Amino acid sequence: MKFRPLQKSFSIAVLLLFLPATHAWSSGLSVPADVIAIYQSNTVLVDAYPWPGMTLRVVVRLASIDVPRTPGQCQSESKRAAAARRFTERQIGSLISLNGVREGDDAGSVRANITTQEGMDLAQMLIESNFARPHDGGESQGWCRN
């Protein structure tokens, strides 16, 4: 059976909704993943391995942080976003662990905490380097202030 992109995204999202009820993602265990691409400082495409013999290609967005975006609302936000993405590229490596995985904002995506192979929390590293702020939902403070 061939899936159109929307059907594939929907099927991944449905699968991810069922996995937390029965799998390591809800129990606090780490799910290993290979990084395929880095889209923004807080958004990566991975091949995740939640179960032996199972691979899920999924977009992962870091949970609970706000980062500058590209394109930004101003030039300084765009520059900061580019620097933050380069920071993530240098820090993340090719093998990561996903923790606290939950449904994402878009079909086929998830929110999670990302831990590097060295055991470092990517969100915390971005915050400590002034490339991100803690964020619990709601409206962003924006990145265009001096």
Order of alpha helices (4+ residues) and beta strands (2+ residues): alpha-alpha-beta-beta-beta-beta-alpha-beta-beta-alpha-beta
